[in-house]
Amino acid sequence: MTEQLRAASGKDVPRETLEQLESYIELLKEEAKRQNLIAPSTLEAVWDRHILDSAQLLRFEPFSGAAWVDIGSGAGLPGIVIALLASGPVTLIEPRRLRAEFLAQCIDRLSLGEKVTVKCSKVERAQGKFDVITARAVAALDRLIAIAEHLSHKETVWVLPKGRSAQSELALAKRNWHCDVRVERSCTDPESEILVLTRVGAK
């Protein structure tokens, strides 16, 4: 699994980090008995469907130590995985109280308190400026930019995993927003793409 993680993320993965990821998976599976964090059908394939799928976003980090924000972090995907693999600070925004409490538990159990912050609020009310913005299955691209643009600065990179709707969402968003776009193929799902946006702003 270490080699798969290195290939997906482009980063070396020490044994300690691998152990933390294993601990996170156990926390995720245990909490899934209490609340619907991820689709039950994906629990047995959690490494491929969730861990590697999240880890691959690190390939688009603009520089080491970048400050990330994960919008609608939910189960901590991709936010917790990014926090375990990246060197910079990570902010998790999650409006649902039970999920925010789970994220706080993960941060405590994985000893991530010095670099990870949970904000239990809607993204519209969150504050701060971040180098990388990510969100997984939160909203269509046009809507996501509208509610989160205030968290970006002129050099922010948006790293957004999307499924088959990537191109149609991008076409719709370009009616209201200008941006530079790279479309990257997901390494875990041949039918999914990752939108990497820079210089995002209103038209």
N, C-alpha and C positions, 0 to 999 in steps of 0.2 A: 504493500500500500504506500510505502514511502516514495517509491519511484513514480507511482501514479500521481501522488500529490505534487511531487516536484515537477512532473511534466505538465500538470494542469495549471499550477500556480506560477511556475518559473522561479520558485524559491526553494532553498534548501530547507528541509524539515527535520529538526533534531528530534531525538527520541522523546524528550519531554513534551514537545508539542504534539507528537503522535499520541502520547498517553492522555494529554488533555482532550484531544479530539475524541478518543475512545470514551472518556468520562462524559463528555458532552452528549455523545450518542446515547449513553445509558440514561442520562437525565432526560433527554428528549423522549426516549421510549417510555420511561416511567410517567412522565407528565402527560403523554399521549393517552394514558388510561383515564385521565381526569378532564382533559379538554382537547378539542379537535385542533391540534397544532399542525399536523400534516396528514395527507391522505393515508388512511390505514394500509392501503395497498402498496405504499412505498416504504413502509417500515423495514421490510426485509432487504430492500435494496438501498438503504439509507446512504451508503458510501457513494454510490454512483449518482443517485437521483438528487442528493442534497449536499453532501460534503464536497465532492469533486465539482459539482455544478456551481457551488459557491466559490470554491477555491480558484477556479479559472478566472474569476474577475480580477484577481491580483495581477494578472498579466498586463492590465491596462492602467495600473497605478502610475501616475506621471512622475513620481520621484519617491525615494525611500523616506519614510517618515510622514507621508501625506496624511492629512486629517480627513477621515471618512465619516459620512453620515449615511445610515441605512434607514430608509423611510418605510414605515409599516413593517418593522422587523419581525413581528409575530413570534415565531419559534426560534428566532435568532439566525435565520437564513436569509441572506448570507452574512449578516453582521457579526455573529459570534465567530464564525469560521474565519472571516477576514481579521477579526481582532486577534485570533490565535496565530495567524500567519504573517500579519503586517507588523511593522515596528511603530507606526504612528498611532495617535489617539482615534478612537471610534465612538461615535454617538449613535445610539439606537433610539429611534422615535417610534413609539407604539401607543396608540390611543386606548387600547383595551386593557383594563386594569389587571385582569388575571394573567394576561400574556406579559405585561410589563413586570408583574411580580415574578413570573417564571424567569424572565431575562435577568432580573436582579439576583435571583437564586443562582443562575448559571455563573454570573460574574463573581459572586462570592465563592462558589465551590471551585471555580477554575482559577481563582486568585488573579482576576483581571481588573480589580478595583482601581488600580492606578492609571489605567489607560482607557477604560470603557465607562461610558455614562449612559443611563437610561432616562429618557424623557417620556413620561406618560402623558401624552397630549396629542392633539391633531397636529399635523405638520404645519398647517397654516399659522399656528400659534407658537411654533418653535422659533428659536433665535440662534444666531451664529452664522459664520461663514466657513465653508468647507472646501477642501481641495478636490474631493471626489464625492459625488452623490450617486447612491445606488438604491434600487427598489426592485423587489421581486413580486410580481403579480399583485400590484397595488392599484394601478389605474392605467387607462390608456395614455399614451405618450403626451398628447395635447393637454389633457387634464393634469397629468403629473407635473409637467413643466409649470403650468399655471399656479399650482399650489405650493411648489417648492423652489421657484426661481429665486426667492428672497434669501435662500440659504447659499446661493452661489456667488462667486466673484468672477472677474473677467477671465481668469485662468482655470476655472473649475472644469473638471472632466466628469461627464455623466456616463456611468457604466451600467447599462440597463439590459438585463437578460429578457428576451422576448421569445415567444413561440412563433407559430405560423403567421401571426398577425403583424409581425415586425414591419413589413414594407407598407401595409395599408395604414398602420398607425403613424408611420413616418410621413407618408404623403399627406395625411390629415393635419399633422402637427405643423408641417411647413406652410400651411395657409396662414398661421398666426405667429410663427416663430422662425427666426433665421438661425442657422447653426451650421457648423462643419460636421460631417458625419462619416464615420467608418462603420461598416457593417461586417462583423466578424462571425464566423461559424462557431457554434458551441462545440466543445470537444466531448460533451457527454450526450448530446442529442442532435443527430444530423438534420432534424427538422426545425431546430431552434437556432436563433441568431442573437448576437449581442450587439446592441446599438451603443456606439461610443461617440458621444457628442461633445463638442467644444464650441466656445464662442456663442453660447446660447443667449438669445435676447429676443424681445418682442419686435415685431415688424412695425 
